[in-house]
Amino acid sequence: MKKQFWNILSIVIAIIALCFSLWKVTPFNVNGDVFIGTIATFIGVSVTLLIGYQIYNAVELKKDIQEQKKISEQTRQQYLDVSEKIRLQEFVMQEGKELNYDEKYSIINS
């Protein structure tokens, strides 16, 4: 919705600008200076749009990196939890005892 708004707004502004440029009373001549100025304007506008797009992508990339770091930390924590349970099971298997997970700290620390 937001992108559609900006697209429609830019088209309306372009049409208004075109109407103002054609609404000239004096004769309209295209010589070398006018042509170069028009081309320079189009290049400037396109470069401005490309730089804006790059800045937008940089911000989005930063958000994606933060989300990936968050997922990585969650995965690391899950790995540590599973590793701890495996070590506890190995200890229990070596000792030949039945063990509840609530008792794990008392056995490991003793």
N, C-alpha and C positions, 0 to 999 in steps of 0.2 A: 504494500500500500504506500509506504513511504517513498519507494523508488518510483512508483507510478506518478506520484505527486511531483517529484523533481523532474521527471521526464516531460510531463505535460507543461510544467512551468517553463522549462528551458525552450520548448517548442513555441510557446506563446511569446516569450521574450524575443526569440529569433524572428518570428513573423512580424512583431511590432517594429523591430529594428529594421527589417527589410522594407516595411511600409514607409518608415521615416526616411530611409535612404533613397527610395524611389520618388518620394514626394518633394522633389526639388523643382523649383520654377525655372532656374537657369538651365541651359543645355548641359547635358551630362556627357562629358567626354572622358574616355578611358585612355590615358597616356601612360608612359612608362612609370611615372611616380605613383600614380593611383594604383596601377597593377602591382607594383612592388609593395606598396603599403597594405593592399588587400591580402596578398600572400603572406606578408609578415604577421598580419593580424591573425590569419588562420593558423599559422604555425604557433604563434604565442598562445592562442586559445587551446590548441591540441596539446601542447606541452604542459600547460597548466592543468588540464584534465588528467593527463597521464601522471603527473606528480601527485595530484590529489588521490588518484587511484592507488598509487604506491604507498602513500601515507595510510590510507584506509587498510590496505593489506597488511602493513606493518603492525597496526593496532590489532587486527584480527589474529595475526600470527602470534602476537604476544599473549593474547587470551588463550589461544590453543596451547601454547607452551605451558602456561600456568595450569590448565586443565590436565595436561599430560603429567606434569610434576605431581599433581594431586593424586592421579590414578597410580602413578609409580610408587608413591609413598604408601598408598593403601595396599598395593600388591606386596611391597616390601614387608609391611606389618603382617600380612597374612602368611607370608613365607616364614617369618620369624615365629609366628604362633604354631605353624605346622611343624617347623623344625624342633621347637620345644616339646611338642607332644610326641614326636618321634623319639627324641632323646629320653623322654620319660618312659615310653614304652620299652625302649632298649634296656633301660635300667631295671624296669619291672621284670622283663624277661630274663635278665641275668640273675636277678635275685630270686625269681620264681615266686613272687608274691602277687596277690590280687590287689589292685590299687584303684581308688577313686581319684578323679582329677582334682577333687577338693583337697586331697591329702598330698598333692605333689610337692608343695613347697616345704612341708614338714619333712618329707623323706629326702628331698634333694639337699636341703640345708643341714640335715643331721649327719 
